[in-house]
């Protein structure tokens, strides 16, 4: 497997089959794991086609396996970043809570920008069951903690 990210909050690797393996660790690891699974499952039910799909979960390991959404985007206008996250909220009732370029990829297969890393996301649909209580990251705070 190819290591993509190794921080205090998560270890992310891409398998030889292209699937993404994310192991949660650190502060509120269980809650963040549960929330990401919950939000991605919700988005799949809403037919959102520009987010990862949950393939497997390993609750005892706090490990999530998803589809791959392409390569990280290095350069994109701030207005386009805002549009992508606004679309997610307006059309799928999910607020990302960490709406920055680092959470956008480009899928050549799908031919579109995709959004990743939903561990802090909020489902705005009042009919959806509430998620775990999370300490949200601060906009100016360090990443990868």
HELIX and SHEET records of a PDB file:
HELIX    1   1 UNK A   29  UNK A   45  1                                  17    
HELIX    2   2 UNK A   78  UNK A   92  1                                  15    
HELIX    3   3 UNK A  101  UNK A  103  5                                   3    
SHEET    1   A 5 UNK A   2  UNK A   6  0                                        
SHEET    2   A 5 UNK A  10  UNK A  14 -1                                        
SHEET    3   A 5 UNK A  20  UNK A  24 -1                                        
SHEET    4   A 5 UNK A  63  UNK A  66 -1                                        
SHEET    5   A 5 UNK A  54  UNK A  58 -1                                        
SHEET    1   B 3 UNK A  71  UNK A  72  0                                        
SHEET    2   B 3 UNK A 104  UNK A 107 -1                                        
SHEET    3   B 3 UNK A 112  UNK A 115 -1                                        
SHEET    1   C 2 UNK A  94  UNK A  95  0                                        
SHEET    2   C 2 UNK A 122  UNK A 123 -1                                        
END                                                                             
